[in-house]
Amino acid sequence: MNAFIPRLLGVIAGIAVTLPTPTNASAPLERYVVTASGTVDGTVYDTKTKLTWQQTVPSTTYYWADARAYCAGVSVGGTAGWRLPTMKELMTIVDFSRATAPLIDPIAFPGTPSGVYWSRSLWPGSSSLAWYVPFNSGYTASADFFNKEYVRCVR
C-alpha cells in the first residue's frame, strides 16, 4: 500500500504538468460590439446572449436596493430601460480563460474593478440575501442586502 501512494502521486503530478495553463485571452472580437468605448455612454452588445451591458461601472459600491434603483434610473448610450442583471446573466460575461483578475474581457470592459457585483436574483428561501458574482474568482455566492457591492447594468 505504501509503494502505491508515491506512484499515484507521480501519476497525478504528471497529469497536472500536462494540463494547459490559462492565458490572458479575451473573448473573440465578434462576440462583443462596443459603442462609445471608455465613456459613461459606452455599451457592450453581446452577440451570443443578445444582452447589452453598461461598459463602465460606477466607482462607488451600492446596497442591493440602491443598485436596483441605480440601474432603473441610469441612462447609458442615450437609452433608458436598464436593470440589475440576474445571476445567470452576470455569469455570461465572466471570462474563466483569464489568468488574472478581473475575470472579464479587458477590451470590451476596460477598467473593471476586481470585486463583487450584485445580481437581482434572490437567494432561495431568503428575503434578505441576493446572489452576487465576484470578478476576482467568478464563483457565485450570496450577500446580505446591507453589503455594499459593485453594479453593472444590463438591458
CNS distance restraints for C-alpha pairs under 8 A (distance, minus, plus):
assign (resid   1 and name CA) (resid   5 and name CA) 6.81 0.50 0.50
assign (resid   2 and name CA) (resid   6 and name CA) 7.39 0.50 0.50
assign (resid   3 and name CA) (resid   7 and name CA) 6.77 0.50 0.50
assign (resid   4 and name CA) (resid   8 and name CA) 6.12 0.50 0.50
assign (resid   5 and name CA) (resid   9 and name CA) 6.11 0.50 0.50
assign (resid   6 and name CA) (resid  10 and name CA) 6.11 0.50 0.50
assign (resid   7 and name CA) (resid  11 and name CA) 6.30 0.50 0.50
assign (resid   8 and name CA) (resid  12 and name CA) 6.22 0.50 0.50
assign (resid   9 and name CA) (resid  13 and name CA) 6.02 0.50 0.50
assign (resid  10 and name CA) (resid  14 and name CA) 6.08 0.50 0.50
assign (resid  11 and name CA) (resid  15 and name CA) 6.25 0.50 0.50
assign (resid  12 and name CA) (resid  16 and name CA) 6.21 0.50 0.50
assign (resid  13 and name CA) (resid  17 and name CA) 6.20 0.50 0.50
assign (resid  14 and name CA) (resid  18 and name CA) 6.52 0.50 0.50
assign (resid  15 and name CA) (resid  19 and name CA) 6.50 0.50 0.50
assign (resid  22 and name CA) (resid  97 and name CA) 5.45 0.50 0.50
assign (resid  22 and name CA) (resid  98 and name CA) 6.16 0.50 0.50
assign (resid  22 and name CA) (resid  99 and name CA) 5.36 0.50 0.50
assign (resid  23 and name CA) (resid  97 and name CA) 6.20 0.50 0.50
assign (resid  23 and name CA) (resid  98 and name CA) 5.60 0.50 0.50
assign (resid  23 and name CA) (resid  99 and name CA) 5.43 0.50 0.50
assign (resid  24 and name CA) (resid  97 and name CA) 6.72 0.50 0.50
assign (resid  24 and name CA) (resid  98 and name CA) 4.50 0.50 0.50
assign (resid  24 and name CA) (resid  99 and name CA) 5.53 0.50 0.50
assign (resid  24 and name CA) (resid 100 and name CA) 7.24 0.50 0.50
assign (resid  25 and name CA) (resid  97 and name CA) 6.17 0.50 0.50
assign (resid  25 and name CA) (resid  98 and name CA) 5.89 0.50 0.50
assign (resid  25 and name CA) (resid 105 and name CA) 7.99 0.50 0.50
assign (resid  26 and name CA) (resid  95 and name CA) 7.67 0.50 0.50
assign (resid  26 and name CA) (resid  97 and name CA) 7.81 0.50 0.50
assign (resid  26 and name CA) (resid  98 and name CA) 7.50 0.50 0.50
assign (resid  26 and name CA) (resid 104 and name CA) 7.94 0.50 0.50
assign (resid  26 and name CA) (resid 105 and name CA) 5.12 0.50 0.50
assign (resid  26 and name CA) (resid 106 and name CA) 6.96 0.50 0.50
assign (resid  26 and name CA) (resid 107 and name CA) 7.37 0.50 0.50
assign (resid  27 and name CA) (resid  31 and name CA) 6.69 0.50 0.50
assign (resid  27 and name CA) (resid  32 and name CA) 7.88 0.50 0.50
assign (resid  27 and name CA) (resid  95 and name CA) 7.56 0.50 0.50
assign (resid  27 and name CA) (resid 105 and name CA) 6.12 0.50 0.50
assign (resid  28 and name CA) (resid  32 and name CA) 7.59 0.50 0.50
assign (resid  29 and name CA) (resid  33 and name CA) 7.66 0.50 0.50
assign (resid  30 and name CA) (resid  47 and name CA) 7.58 0.50 0.50
assign (resid  31 and name CA) (resid  46 and name CA) 5.83 0.50 0.50
assign (resid  31 and name CA) (resid  47 and name CA) 5.24 0.50 0.50
assign (resid  31 and name CA) (resid  48 and name CA) 6.31 0.50 0.50
assign (resid  32 and name CA) (resid  44 and name CA) 6.16 0.50 0.50
assign (resid  32 and name CA) (resid  45 and name CA) 5.51 0.50 0.50
assign (resid  32 and name CA) (resid  46 and name CA) 4.81 0.50 0.50
assign (resid  32 and name CA) (resid  47 and name CA) 6.09 0.50 0.50
assign (resid  32 and name CA) (resid 108 and name CA) 6.69 0.50 0.50
assign (resid  33 and name CA) (resid  44 and name CA) 5.59 0.50 0.50
assign (resid  33 and name CA) (resid  45 and name CA) 4.97 0.50 0.50
assign (resid  33 and name CA) (resid  46 and name CA) 6.63 0.50 0.50
assign (resid  33 and name CA) (resid  47 and name CA) 7.43 0.50 0.50
assign (resid  33 and name CA) (resid 108 and name CA) 7.91 0.50 0.50
assign (resid  34 and name CA) (resid  42 and name CA) 7.08 0.50 0.50
assign (resid  34 and name CA) (resid  43 and name CA) 5.78 0.50 0.50
assign (resid  34 and name CA) (resid  44 and name CA) 4.57 0.50 0.50
assign (resid  34 and name CA) (resid  45 and name CA) 6.40 0.50 0.50
assign (resid  34 and name CA) (resid 108 and name CA) 6.41 0.50 0.50
assign (resid  35 and name CA) (resid  41 and name CA) 8.00 0.50 0.50
assign (resid  35 and name CA) (resid  42 and name CA) 5.37 0.50 0.50
assign (resid  35 and name CA) (resid  43 and name CA) 5.33 0.50 0.50
assign (resid  35 and name CA) (resid  44 and name CA) 6.55 0.50 0.50
assign (resid  36 and name CA) (resid  41 and name CA) 6.08 0.50 0.50
assign (resid  36 and name CA) (resid  42 and name CA) 4.37 0.50 0.50
assign (resid  36 and name CA) (resid  43 and name CA) 6.81 0.50 0.50
assign (resid  36 and name CA) (resid  77 and name CA) 7.69 0.50 0.50
assign (resid  37 and name CA) (resid  41 and name CA) 7.84 0.50 0.50
assign (resid  37 and name CA) (resid  42 and name CA) 4.86 0.50 0.50
assign (resid  37 and name CA) (resid  43 and name CA) 7.17 0.50 0.50
assign (resid  37 and name CA) (resid  55 and name CA) 7.39 0.50 0.50
assign (resid  37 and name CA) (resid 108 and name CA) 7.97 0.50 0.50
assign (resid  38 and name CA) (resid  42 and name CA) 6.03 0.50 0.50
assign (resid  38 and name CA) (resid  55 and name CA) 7.40 0.50 0.50
assign (resid  38 and name CA) (resid  56 and name CA) 6.77 0.50 0.50
assign (resid  38 and name CA) (resid 110 and name CA) 7.17 0.50 0.50
assign (resid  39 and name CA) (resid  56 and name CA) 7.09 0.50 0.50
assign (resid  40 and name CA) (resid  55 and name CA) 7.81 0.50 0.50
assign (resid  40 and name CA) (resid  56 and name CA) 6.25 0.50 0.50
assign (resid  40 and name CA) (resid  76 and name CA) 6.88 0.50 0.50
assign (resid  40 and name CA) (resid  77 and name CA) 7.81 0.50 0.50
assign (resid  41 and name CA) (resid  54 and name CA) 7.94 0.50 0.50
assign (resid  41 and name CA) (resid  55 and name CA) 7.92 0.50 0.50
assign (resid  41 and name CA) (resid  75 and name CA) 7.94 0.50 0.50
assign (resid  41 and name CA) (resid  76 and name CA) 4.79 0.50 0.50
assign (resid  41 and name CA) (resid  77 and name CA) 4.20 0.50 0.50
assign (resid  41 and name CA) (resid  78 and name CA) 7.01 0.50 0.50
assign (resid  42 and name CA) (resid  54 and name CA) 6.56 0.50 0.50
assign (resid  42 and name CA) (resid  55 and name CA) 5.21 0.50 0.50
assign (resid  42 and name CA) (resid  56 and name CA) 6.71 0.50 0.50
assign (resid  42 and name CA) (resid  76 and name CA) 6.96 0.50 0.50
assign (resid  42 and name CA) (resid  77 and name CA) 6.07 0.50 0.50
assign (resid  43 and name CA) (resid  52 and name CA) 6.58 0.50 0.50
assign (resid  43 and name CA) (resid  53 and name CA) 5.61 0.50 0.50
assign (resid  43 and name CA) (resid  54 and name CA) 4.94 0.50 0.50
assign (resid  43 and name CA) (resid  55 and name CA) 4.80 0.50 0.50
assign (resid  43 and name CA) (resid  56 and name CA) 7.94 0.50 0.50
assign (resid  43 and name CA) (resid  76 and name CA) 7.14 0.50 0.50
assign (resid  43 and name CA) (resid  77 and name CA) 6.47 0.50 0.50
assign (resid  44 and name CA) (resid  52 and name CA) 5.48 0.50 0.50
assign (resid  44 and name CA) (resid  53 and name CA) 4.98 0.50 0.50
assign (resid  44 and name CA) (resid  54 and name CA) 6.43 0.50 0.50
assign (resid  44 and name CA) (resid  55 and name CA) 5.72 0.50 0.50
assign (resid  44 and name CA) (resid 108 and name CA) 6.58 0.50 0.50
assign (resid  44 and name CA) (resid 109 and name CA) 7.81 0.50 0.50
assign (resid  45 and name CA) (resid  50 and name CA) 6.76 0.50 0.50
assign (resid  45 and name CA) (resid  51 and name CA) 5.91 0.50 0.50
assign (resid  45 and name CA) (resid  52 and name CA) 4.26 0.50 0.50
assign (resid  45 and name CA) (resid  53 and name CA) 6.27 0.50 0.50
assign (resid  46 and name CA) (resid  50 and name CA) 5.33 0.50 0.50
assign (resid  46 and name CA) (resid  51 and name CA) 5.43 0.50 0.50
assign (resid  46 and name CA) (resid  52 and name CA) 6.13 0.50 0.50
assign (resid  46 and name CA) (resid  53 and name CA) 7.73 0.50 0.50
assign (resid  47 and name CA) (resid  51 and name CA) 7.48 0.50 0.50
assign (resid  49 and name CA) (resid  92 and name CA) 7.82 0.50 0.50
assign (resid  51 and name CA) (resid 154 and name CA) 6.78 0.50 0.50
assign (resid  51 and name CA) (resid 155 and name CA) 6.00 0.50 0.50
assign (resid  52 and name CA) (resid 154 and name CA) 5.66 0.50 0.50
assign (resid  52 and name CA) (resid 155 and name CA) 5.31 0.50 0.50
assign (resid  53 and name CA) (resid 152 and name CA) 7.27 0.50 0.50
assign (resid  53 and name CA) (resid 153 and name CA) 6.05 0.50 0.50
assign (resid  53 and name CA) (resid 154 and name CA) 4.51 0.50 0.50
assign (resid  53 and name CA) (resid 155 and name CA) 6.58 0.50 0.50
assign (resid  54 and name CA) (resid  76 and name CA) 6.80 0.50 0.50
assign (resid  54 and name CA) (resid 152 and name CA) 6.03 0.50 0.50
assign (resid  54 and name CA) (resid 153 and name CA) 5.38 0.50 0.50
assign (resid  54 and name CA) (resid 154 and name CA) 6.14 0.50 0.50
assign (resid  55 and name CA) (resid 108 and name CA) 7.14 0.50 0.50
assign (resid  55 and name CA) (resid 109 and name CA) 5.44 0.50 0.50
assign (resid  55 and name CA) (resid 110 and name CA) 7.68 0.50 0.50
assign (resid  55 and name CA) (resid 152 and name CA) 7.89 0.50 0.50
assign (resid  56 and name CA) (resid 109 and name CA) 6.79 0.50 0.50
assign (resid  56 and name CA) (resid 110 and name CA) 7.36 0.50 0.50
assign (resid  56 and name CA) (resid 111 and name CA) 7.39 0.50 0.50
assign (resid  56 and name CA) (resid 112 and name CA) 7.11 0.50 0.50
assign (resid  56 and name CA) (resid 152 and name CA) 7.78 0.50 0.50
assign (resid  57 and name CA) (resid 112 and name CA) 6.99 0.50 0.50
assign (resid  57 and name CA) (resid 150 and name CA) 7.61 0.50 0.50
assign (resid  57 and name CA) (resid 151 and name CA) 6.51 0.50 0.50
assign (resid  57 and name CA) (resid 152 and name CA) 5.57 0.50 0.50
assign (resid  58 and name CA) (resid 150 and name CA) 7.45 0.50 0.50
assign (resid  58 and name CA) (resid 151 and name CA) 7.19 0.50 0.50
assign (resid  58 and name CA) (resid 152 and name CA) 7.98 0.50 0.50
assign (resid  59 and name CA) (resid 150 and name CA) 7.75 0.50 0.50
assign (resid  60 and name CA) (resid 150 and name CA) 6.88 0.50 0.50
assign (resid  61 and name CA) (resid 148 and name CA) 5.19 0.50 0.50
assign (resid  61 and name CA) (resid 149 and name CA) 4.66 0.50 0.50
assign (resid  61 and name CA) (resid 150 and name CA) 4.63 0.50 0.50
assign (resid  61 and name CA) (resid 151 and name CA) 7.08 0.50 0.50
assign (resid  62 and name CA) (resid  66 and name CA) 5.73 0.50 0.50
assign (resid  62 and name CA) (resid  67 and name CA) 5.35 0.50 0.50
assign (resid  62 and name CA) (resid 147 and name CA) 7.69 0.50 0.50
assign (resid  62 and name CA) (resid 148 and name CA) 4.60 0.50 0.50
assign (resid  62 and name CA) (resid 149 and name CA) 5.31 0.50 0.50
assign (resid  62 and name CA) (resid 150 and name CA) 6.27 0.50 0.50
assign (resid  62 and name CA) (resid 151 and name CA) 7.24 0.50 0.50
assign (resid  63 and name CA) (resid  67 and name CA) 6.05 0.50 0.50
assign (resid  63 and name CA) (resid 145 and name CA) 6.03 0.50 0.50
assign (resid  63 and name CA) (resid 146 and name CA) 5.46 0.50 0.50
assign (resid  63 and name CA) (resid 147 and name CA) 5.68 0.50 0.50
assign (resid  63 and name CA) (resid 148 and name CA) 4.59 0.50 0.50
assign (resid  63 and name CA) (resid 149 and name CA) 6.60 0.50 0.50
assign (resid  64 and name CA) (resid  68 and name CA) 6.39 0.50 0.50
assign (resid  64 and name CA) (resid 118 and name CA) 6.78 0.50 0.50
assign (resid  64 and name CA) (resid 130 and name CA) 7.85 0.50 0.50
assign (resid  64 and name CA) (resid 145 and name CA) 5.00 0.50 0.50
assign (resid  64 and name CA) (resid 146 and name CA) 6.88 0.50 0.50
assign (resid  64 and name CA) (resid 147 and name CA) 7.39 0.50 0.50
assign (resid  64 and name CA) (resid 148 and name CA) 7.25 0.50 0.50
assign (resid  64 and name CA) (resid 149 and name CA) 7.69 0.50 0.50
assign (resid  65 and name CA) (resid  69 and name CA) 6.28 0.50 0.50
assign (resid  65 and name CA) (resid 145 and name CA) 7.18 0.50 0.50
assign (resid  66 and name CA) (resid  70 and name CA) 5.92 0.50 0.50
assign (resid  67 and name CA) (resid  71 and name CA) 6.33 0.50 0.50
assign (resid  67 and name CA) (resid  84 and name CA) 7.09 0.50 0.50
assign (resid  67 and name CA) (resid 118 and name CA) 7.45 0.50 0.50
assign (resid  67 and name CA) (resid 151 and name CA) 6.19 0.50 0.50
assign (resid  68 and name CA) (resid  72 and name CA) 6.22 0.50 0.50
assign (resid  68 and name CA) (resid  83 and name CA) 6.62 0.50 0.50
assign (resid  68 and name CA) (resid  84 and name CA) 5.57 0.50 0.50
assign (resid  68 and name CA) (resid 120 and name CA) 7.33 0.50 0.50
assign (resid  69 and name CA) (resid  73 and name CA) 6.15 0.50 0.50
assign (resid  70 and name CA) (resid  74 and name CA) 5.96 0.50 0.50
assign (resid  71 and name CA) (resid  82 and name CA) 5.33 0.50 0.50
assign (resid  71 and name CA) (resid  83 and name CA) 4.71 0.50 0.50
assign (resid  71 and name CA) (resid  84 and name CA) 5.83 0.50 0.50
assign (resid  71 and name CA) (resid 152 and name CA) 7.96 0.50 0.50
assign (resid  71 and name CA) (resid 153 and name CA) 5.54 0.50 0.50
assign (resid  71 and name CA) (resid 154 and name CA) 7.97 0.50 0.50
assign (resid  72 and name CA) (resid  80 and name CA) 7.76 0.50 0.50
assign (resid  72 and name CA) (resid  81 and name CA) 6.51 0.50 0.50
assign (resid  72 and name CA) (resid  82 and name CA) 5.46 0.50 0.50
assign (resid  72 and name CA) (resid  83 and name CA) 5.29 0.50 0.50
assign (resid  72 and name CA) (resid  84 and name CA) 7.78 0.50 0.50
assign (resid  73 and name CA) (resid  80 and name CA) 7.28 0.50 0.50
assign (resid  73 and name CA) (resid  81 and name CA) 7.93 0.50 0.50
assign (resid  73 and name CA) (resid  82 and name CA) 7.49 0.50 0.50
assign (resid  74 and name CA) (resid  80 and name CA) 6.38 0.50 0.50
assign (resid  74 and name CA) (resid  82 and name CA) 6.74 0.50 0.50
assign (resid  75 and name CA) (resid  79 and name CA) 5.20 0.50 0.50
assign (resid  75 and name CA) (resid  80 and name CA) 4.71 0.50 0.50
assign (resid  75 and name CA) (resid  81 and name CA) 7.80 0.50 0.50
assign (resid  75 and name CA) (resid  82 and name CA) 7.54 0.50 0.50
assign (resid  76 and name CA) (resid  80 and name CA) 6.71 0.50 0.50
assign (resid  81 and name CA) (resid 155 and name CA) 6.52 0.50 0.50
assign (resid  82 and name CA) (resid 153 and name CA) 5.97 0.50 0.50
assign (resid  82 and name CA) (resid 154 and name CA) 5.47 0.50 0.50
assign (resid  82 and name CA) (resid 155 and name CA) 4.91 0.50 0.50
assign (resid  83 and name CA) (resid 153 and name CA) 5.46 0.50 0.50
assign (resid  83 and name CA) (resid 154 and name CA) 5.53 0.50 0.50
assign (resid  83 and name CA) (resid 155 and name CA) 6.23 0.50 0.50
assign (resid  84 and name CA) (resid 118 and name CA) 7.52 0.50 0.50
assign (resid  84 and name CA) (resid 119 and name CA) 5.95 0.50 0.50
assign (resid  84 and name CA) (resid 120 and name CA) 5.51 0.50 0.50
assign (resid  84 and name CA) (resid 151 and name CA) 7.44 0.50 0.50
assign (resid  84 and name CA) (resid 152 and name CA) 7.00 0.50 0.50
assign (resid  84 and name CA) (resid 153 and name CA) 5.10 0.50 0.50
assign (resid  84 and name CA) (resid 154 and name CA) 6.25 0.50 0.50
assign (resid  85 and name CA) (resid  89 and name CA) 5.82 0.50 0.50
assign (resid  85 and name CA) (resid  90 and name CA) 6.01 0.50 0.50
assign (resid  85 and name CA) (resid 118 and name CA) 7.98 0.50 0.50
assign (resid  85 and name CA) (resid 119 and name CA) 5.26 0.50 0.50
assign (resid  85 and name CA) (resid 120 and name CA) 5.79 0.50 0.50
assign (resid  85 and name CA) (resid 121 and name CA) 7.93 0.50 0.50
assign (resid  85 and name CA) (resid 152 and name CA) 7.66 0.50 0.50
assign (resid  85 and name CA) (resid 153 and name CA) 6.33 0.50 0.50
assign (resid  85 and name CA) (resid 154 and name CA) 5.75 0.50 0.50
assign (resid  86 and name CA) (resid  90 and name CA) 6.23 0.50 0.50
assign (resid  86 and name CA) (resid 119 and name CA) 5.00 0.50 0.50
assign (resid  86 and name CA) (resid 120 and name CA) 5.07 0.50 0.50
assign (resid  86 and name CA) (resid 121 and name CA) 5.18 0.50 0.50
assign (resid  87 and name CA) (resid  91 and name CA) 6.20 0.50 0.50
assign (resid  87 and name CA) (resid 119 and name CA) 5.09 0.50 0.50
assign (resid  87 and name CA) (resid 120 and name CA) 6.95 0.50 0.50
assign (resid  87 and name CA) (resid 121 and name CA) 5.79 0.50 0.50
assign (resid  87 and name CA) (resid 131 and name CA) 6.20 0.50 0.50
assign (resid  87 and name CA) (resid 132 and name CA) 6.62 0.50 0.50
assign (resid  87 and name CA) (resid 133 and name CA) 7.13 0.50 0.50
assign (resid  87 and name CA) (resid 140 and name CA) 7.91 0.50 0.50
assign (resid  88 and name CA) (resid  92 and name CA) 6.67 0.50 0.50
assign (resid  89 and name CA) (resid  93 and name CA) 7.61 0.50 0.50
assign (resid  90 and name CA) (resid  94 and name CA) 7.22 0.50 0.50
assign (resid  90 and name CA) (resid 119 and name CA) 7.07 0.50 0.50
assign (resid  90 and name CA) (resid 133 and name CA) 7.08 0.50 0.50
assign (resid  91 and name CA) (resid 133 and name CA) 7.12 0.50 0.50
assign (resid  91 and name CA) (resid 138 and name CA) 7.43 0.50 0.50
assign (resid  93 and name CA) (resid 104 and name CA) 6.23 0.50 0.50
assign (resid  93 and name CA) (resid 105 and name CA) 7.70 0.50 0.50
assign (resid  94 and name CA) (resid 103 and name CA) 5.56 0.50 0.50
assign (resid  94 and name CA) (resid 104 and name CA) 5.14 0.50 0.50
assign (resid  94 and name CA) (resid 105 and name CA) 7.91 0.50 0.50
assign (resid  94 and name CA) (resid 135 and name CA) 6.88 0.50 0.50
assign (resid  94 and name CA) (resid 138 and name CA) 6.11 0.50 0.50
assign (resid  95 and name CA) (resid 103 and name CA) 4.90 0.50 0.50
assign (resid  95 and name CA) (resid 104 and name CA) 4.78 0.50 0.50
assign (resid  95 and name CA) (resid 105 and name CA) 6.40 0.50 0.50
assign (resid  95 and name CA) (resid 138 and name CA) 7.99 0.50 0.50
assign (resid  96 and name CA) (resid 103 and name CA) 6.10 0.50 0.50
assign (resid  96 and name CA) (resid 104 and name CA) 7.91 0.50 0.50
assign (resid  96 and name CA) (resid 138 and name CA) 7.28 0.50 0.50
assign (resid  97 and name CA) (resid 103 and name CA) 7.78 0.50 0.50
assign (resid  98 and name CA) (resid 102 and name CA) 8.00 0.50 0.50
assign (resid  98 and name CA) (resid 103 and name CA) 5.73 0.50 0.50
assign (resid  98 and name CA) (resid 104 and name CA) 7.48 0.50 0.50
assign (resid  99 and name CA) (resid 103 and name CA) 7.91 0.50 0.50
assign (resid 100 and name CA) (resid 136 and name CA) 7.80 0.50 0.50
assign (resid 101 and name CA) (resid 114 and name CA) 5.99 0.50 0.50
assign (resid 101 and name CA) (resid 135 and name CA) 6.68 0.50 0.50
assign (resid 101 and name CA) (resid 136 and name CA) 4.76 0.50 0.50
assign (resid 101 and name CA) (resid 137 and name CA) 7.31 0.50 0.50
assign (resid 102 and name CA) (resid 112 and name CA) 6.88 0.50 0.50
assign (resid 102 and name CA) (resid 113 and name CA) 6.83 0.50 0.50
assign (resid 102 and name CA) (resid 114 and name CA) 4.60 0.50 0.50
assign (resid 102 and name CA) (resid 115 and name CA) 7.69 0.50 0.50
assign (resid 102 and name CA) (resid 135 and name CA) 5.13 0.50 0.50
assign (resid 102 and name CA) (resid 136 and name CA) 5.03 0.50 0.50
assign (resid 102 and name CA) (resid 137 and name CA) 7.90 0.50 0.50
assign (resid 103 and name CA) (resid 114 and name CA) 7.79 0.50 0.50
assign (resid 103 and name CA) (resid 135 and name CA) 5.22 0.50 0.50
assign (resid 103 and name CA) (resid 136 and name CA) 6.04 0.50 0.50
assign (resid 103 and name CA) (resid 137 and name CA) 7.00 0.50 0.50
assign (resid 103 and name CA) (resid 138 and name CA) 6.72 0.50 0.50
assign (resid 104 and name CA) (resid 109 and name CA) 6.92 0.50 0.50
assign (resid 104 and name CA) (resid 112 and name CA) 7.83 0.50 0.50
assign (resid 104 and name CA) (resid 135 and name CA) 7.05 0.50 0.50
assign (resid 105 and name CA) (resid 109 and name CA) 5.81 0.50 0.50
assign (resid 105 and name CA) (resid 110 and name CA) 7.62 0.50 0.50
assign (resid 106 and name CA) (resid 110 and name CA) 4.73 0.50 0.50
assign (resid 106 and name CA) (resid 111 and name CA) 7.29 0.50 0.50
assign (resid 106 and name CA) (resid 112 and name CA) 7.67 0.50 0.50
assign (resid 114 and name CA) (resid 134 and name CA) 7.32 0.50 0.50
assign (resid 114 and name CA) (resid 135 and name CA) 5.34 0.50 0.50
assign (resid 114 and name CA) (resid 136 and name CA) 5.19 0.50 0.50
assign (resid 115 and name CA) (resid 134 and name CA) 5.26 0.50 0.50
assign (resid 115 and name CA) (resid 135 and name CA) 5.50 0.50 0.50
assign (resid 115 and name CA) (resid 136 and name CA) 5.99 0.50 0.50
assign (resid 115 and name CA) (resid 149 and name CA) 7.67 0.50 0.50
assign (resid 115 and name CA) (resid 150 and name CA) 7.01 0.50 0.50
assign (resid 116 and name CA) (resid 132 and name CA) 6.45 0.50 0.50
assign (resid 116 and name CA) (resid 133 and name CA) 5.61 0.50 0.50
assign (resid 116 and name CA) (resid 134 and name CA) 3.90 0.50 0.50
assign (resid 116 and name CA) (resid 135 and name CA) 6.26 0.50 0.50
assign (resid 116 and name CA) (resid 136 and name CA) 7.82 0.50 0.50
assign (resid 116 and name CA) (resid 149 and name CA) 5.63 0.50 0.50
assign (resid 116 and name CA) (resid 150 and name CA) 5.94 0.50 0.50
assign (resid 117 and name CA) (resid 132 and name CA) 5.50 0.50 0.50
assign (resid 117 and name CA) (resid 133 and name CA) 5.27 0.50 0.50
assign (resid 117 and name CA) (resid 134 and name CA) 5.93 0.50 0.50
assign (resid 117 and name CA) (resid 135 and name CA) 7.49 0.50 0.50
assign (resid 117 and name CA) (resid 149 and name CA) 5.64 0.50 0.50
assign (resid 117 and name CA) (resid 150 and name CA) 4.59 0.50 0.50
assign (resid 117 and name CA) (resid 151 and name CA) 5.26 0.50 0.50
assign (resid 117 and name CA) (resid 152 and name CA) 7.09 0.50 0.50
assign (resid 118 and name CA) (resid 130 and name CA) 7.44 0.50 0.50
assign (resid 118 and name CA) (resid 131 and name CA) 6.74 0.50 0.50
assign (resid 118 and name CA) (resid 132 and name CA) 4.66 0.50 0.50
assign (resid 118 and name CA) (resid 133 and name CA) 6.71 0.50 0.50
assign (resid 118 and name CA) (resid 149 and name CA) 6.20 0.50 0.50
assign (resid 118 and name CA) (resid 150 and name CA) 6.34 0.50 0.50
assign (resid 118 and name CA) (resid 151 and name CA) 5.69 0.50 0.50
assign (resid 118 and name CA) (resid 152 and name CA) 7.90 0.50 0.50
assign (resid 119 and name CA) (resid 130 and name CA) 6.80 0.50 0.50
assign (resid 119 and name CA) (resid 131 and name CA) 5.70 0.50 0.50
assign (resid 119 and name CA) (resid 132 and name CA) 5.35 0.50 0.50
assign (resid 119 and name CA) (resid 133 and name CA) 7.42 0.50 0.50
assign (resid 120 and name CA) (resid 130 and name CA) 6.74 0.50 0.50
assign (resid 120 and name CA) (resid 131 and name CA) 7.25 0.50 0.50
assign (resid 121 and name CA) (resid 130 and name CA) 5.71 0.50 0.50
assign (resid 121 and name CA) (resid 131 and name CA) 5.63 0.50 0.50
assign (resid 122 and name CA) (resid 126 and name CA) 7.00 0.50 0.50
assign (resid 122 and name CA) (resid 127 and name CA) 7.38 0.50 0.50
assign (resid 122 and name CA) (resid 128 and name CA) 7.99 0.50 0.50
assign (resid 122 and name CA) (resid 129 and name CA) 6.06 0.50 0.50
assign (resid 122 and name CA) (resid 130 and name CA) 4.23 0.50 0.50
assign (resid 122 and name CA) (resid 131 and name CA) 5.98 0.50 0.50
assign (resid 123 and name CA) (resid 127 and name CA) 7.76 0.50 0.50
assign (resid 123 and name CA) (resid 129 and name CA) 5.38 0.50 0.50
assign (resid 123 and name CA) (resid 130 and name CA) 4.92 0.50 0.50
assign (resid 123 and name CA) (resid 131 and name CA) 5.78 0.50 0.50
assign (resid 123 and name CA) (resid 142 and name CA) 6.52 0.50 0.50
assign (resid 128 and name CA) (resid 144 and name CA) 5.75 0.50 0.50
assign (resid 128 and name CA) (resid 145 and name CA) 5.65 0.50 0.50
assign (resid 129 and name CA) (resid 142 and name CA) 6.03 0.50 0.50
assign (resid 129 and name CA) (resid 143 and name CA) 5.34 0.50 0.50
assign (resid 129 and name CA) (resid 144 and name CA) 4.56 0.50 0.50
assign (resid 129 and name CA) (resid 145 and name CA) 5.75 0.50 0.50
assign (resid 130 and name CA) (resid 142 and name CA) 5.29 0.50 0.50
assign (resid 130 and name CA) (resid 143 and name CA) 5.69 0.50 0.50
assign (resid 130 and name CA) (resid 144 and name CA) 6.66 0.50 0.50
assign (resid 130 and name CA) (resid 145 and name CA) 6.78 0.50 0.50
assign (resid 131 and name CA) (resid 140 and name CA) 6.68 0.50 0.50
assign (resid 131 and name CA) (resid 141 and name CA) 5.61 0.50 0.50
assign (resid 131 and name CA) (resid 142 and name CA) 4.35 0.50 0.50
assign (resid 131 and name CA) (resid 143 and name CA) 6.57 0.50 0.50
assign (resid 132 and name CA) (resid 140 and name CA) 5.71 0.50 0.50
assign (resid 132 and name CA) (resid 141 and name CA) 5.67 0.50 0.50
assign (resid 132 and name CA) (resid 142 and name CA) 5.64 0.50 0.50
assign (resid 132 and name CA) (resid 143 and name CA) 6.88 0.50 0.50
assign (resid 133 and name CA) (resid 138 and name CA) 5.97 0.50 0.50
assign (resid 133 and name CA) (resid 139 and name CA) 6.18 0.50 0.50
assign (resid 133 and name CA) (resid 140 and name CA) 4.79 0.50 0.50
assign (resid 133 and name CA) (resid 141 and name CA) 6.82 0.50 0.50
assign (resid 134 and name CA) (resid 138 and name CA) 5.34 0.50 0.50
assign (resid 134 and name CA) (resid 139 and name CA) 6.49 0.50 0.50
assign (resid 134 and name CA) (resid 140 and name CA) 6.84 0.50 0.50
assign (resid 143 and name CA) (resid 147 and name CA) 6.64 0.50 0.50
